[in-house]
Each structure stands twice: as C-alpha cells, then as structure tokens.
Amino acid sequence: MIAINSLTNPKIKLAAQLAKRMAREKTGKFLAEGVRLAEMAAASDWDIDYALVTPHAAGETRAAAVIKKLEENGVPVALVPESVYQKAGDTQTPQGLLLVLAQKKRSLEDLARLTKTAASPADASAAVQPPCYVVLDRIQDPGNLGTILRTADAAGMAGLILLKGTTDIYSPKVVRAAMGSLFHLPVVSGVTEEAFLSFARESGLRLYATSLDAKARPYDAADFAGPTAIIFGNEGQGVSGPLLASSETLYIPMYGGAESLNVAVSTAIVLYEAVRQRHN
C-alpha cells in the first residue's frame, strides 16, 4: 500500500473529476464508493485502476478484507488522509474507501453473445430460459435508473438496454442506487431506436411497452414466457411514438386516486410478473 498526502496527486485529481459526466466520458472511468460496492467490484471481472482508503476505514475488518483482495488482484491501493479523501469522494458522508474503475463499453451484439453463452448450460438437458431484456427510453433520474438496474438484476433479466437520452449509467448516484448490480447485469448504453428495433427483429423478440393508450392491456395479461423486451419510458413523456408503434402496450391498473406510479416501481411490478410466468 502506498501513501498519498497531496491534493494535487493525479490519482486524487482524477477521482475528483469523475463526479462530472464529461470527465467520465473523456476518460472512460467511473467511481464506486463504499465497502459494499468495493466488495462486489473486487469479486467481479471488472478492471479496477486503483483504490483510495482512509486510515480509519483501513482499520475496519470488512474494508481490510477488501483491500487484501484488491492487492492480491494487483490493484494499487493508496492510503490517504481524510482531508484528501474528501476531495476525491463524491458522497457528503465520506465512506473511506473508493475505487476508480474502467467502464465497460458493450454493444447489442455483445449482449446477444452473452445471452447465448448464458443459455448454454453444461447439462444439455437443462431447461433454457429465453432472454428477457429491460429497455429504458430516456429515463432521466439517476435514482430511478439505479433502482431499475438493481431490480432487473434481482429479477434475472438478460440485460439492460439504455436508449439515447437516458442518463449516464456510470453516474455516482446511479452506481450507488444500483447497489452493486452494475457488476452483475450486462448494460448497453447509447442505443438508437433504429438499432434497438433492428436488434429486436433479428433476435425474434416480442416487444412490450408500458403506456396508457386505448389498446393497452393489463400487464398481467401479457405473455412474457418467450424472447421478450419490455420498454419503460421517460418519467414525464413516456415511451416514444416509434417504439409504441412497434410494441404491444401494457398498463398497471390503478384502484386509488393516484394517476400513475414512479417508473422504477412500475418496472418492478412488471418484471416480477415476468418472473412469475417464467419461473412457474
């Protein structure tokens, strides 16, 4: 473990810059802060550039175990004073351990390949689940995006597809809200509507989109058993017209005075109906 005491150290300056999207896009790096996220990142196949840890955190049992794991994996770990760490970290309440990682730039082709690999068990007689993807159309709130990613991971979805205009999956707020699911579930970002619809046709996906149009059916009337993609739209505007035109539309019935549900809540409800169908 090395020591860094200067605010002008390149590692400190880079970590501080990664709070901004422009810096993340330019460098291809992002932050993961906190012991739990560090544990999950260290146990994954993600490339970790380096870690910063405060003396207090380094003395904690869980953090010490993570640091040992990181060092065994060849990740440089730097011990930094609290004052220096505060400049590098993104949270208002410093957690004492953060990682700088390389982003994963996946394509739809990569996603299809990963899905095919996952659907090829060693036991050829085992049942193979067709893929079910979650597609997000211009979701703006980082908390919503992180929560949806976590829910899609928990529900065993095959991947998350972010259409152009959706907020940055590597935003620190998204990474925190996802609670480590970023390191489990394949994500493809910056996809155009045209590219997604072409991918859906080639993959034989049945498309569903949440919408309150006249043709929409209750979400539990959908058939999620086959190859599927479920589209959830922008918090204010919903799913775009071209995507709705290519999809079967679904709605969640409302029995009280509320007009709608938060998009992350809606996603959880629909995905767990898919889980019920696909696992029962």
Order of alpha helices (4+ residues) and beta strands (2+ residues): beta-alpha-alpha-beta-alpha-beta-alpha-alpha-beta-alpha-beta-alpha-beta-alpha-beta-alpha-beta-alpha-beta-beta-beta-alpha-beta-alpha
